[in-house]
Amino acid sequence: MSLNFSSLSPATWGTLVACIIAGIIIFFVSRSRKSWNTRMLANAALCIALSFILSCIRLYNLPQGGAITLASMLPLFLFSYVYGVAPGFLVGAGYGMLLFIQDAYFVHPVELILDYPLASAMLGLCGLAPKFSKDWGMIPGILLGTFGRFLCAFLSGIIFFGMYAPEGQNVIIYSAVYNGLYLIPEAAICIVIAMIPQIRDLAHRLAMDELKRR
């Protein structure tokens, strides 16, 4: 007996993709032995609050969702850079649910998961940045986190928002271009700010302080 994948509905594909991404997050979280102390919880709350405030400063809104903001991802990148991937996933997912409350719009439960908690949880990939040269600071992590968020938005666009693609345009190209229109500028703004010497030194100092406490 064979399974005909072409017969699966978009919602089914979305469910499978969301489960795979959720499984990756659960894997990293389960491997983490980091205990959440008062300082870490306070920094998590502060970074979520800062990201949420910055997300309200929108430089440009796209018609089917998505916006260019004033570096709203940067506080979450900083938290992930300091505390690691697993805590970054959890804090990012919490921030994603705040974004959902802010917009309060979804077309399918799986789309909600992909576009909000999972997409924002991917920002936790910035926790991999310390594995690169310290001269680059958070920049490799910003690129990884943005790509992770892009992947979730890209899949959501193909599965749930393909009807908005212009007639005759490939839905894959449409989703890639649409989501790139706001995520690339978002990442660029974060990178520019992260390159400021004072910000780069702050991130490095916080990461070193946290490493000493372990």
Secondary structure as UniProt FT lines:
FT   HELIX           5..7
FT   HELIX           10..31
FT   HELIX           38..55
FT   STRAND          58..61
FT   TURN            63..64
FT   STRAND          67..69
FT   TURN            72..73
FT   HELIX           74..83
FT   HELIX           85..103
FT   HELIX           109..113
FT   HELIX           114..118
FT   HELIX           119..121
FT   HELIX           122..131
FT   HELIX           134..136
FT   TURN            137..138
FT   HELIX           139..160
FT   HELIX           162..164
FT   TURN            167..168
FT   HELIX           171..194
FT   HELIX           197..213
//
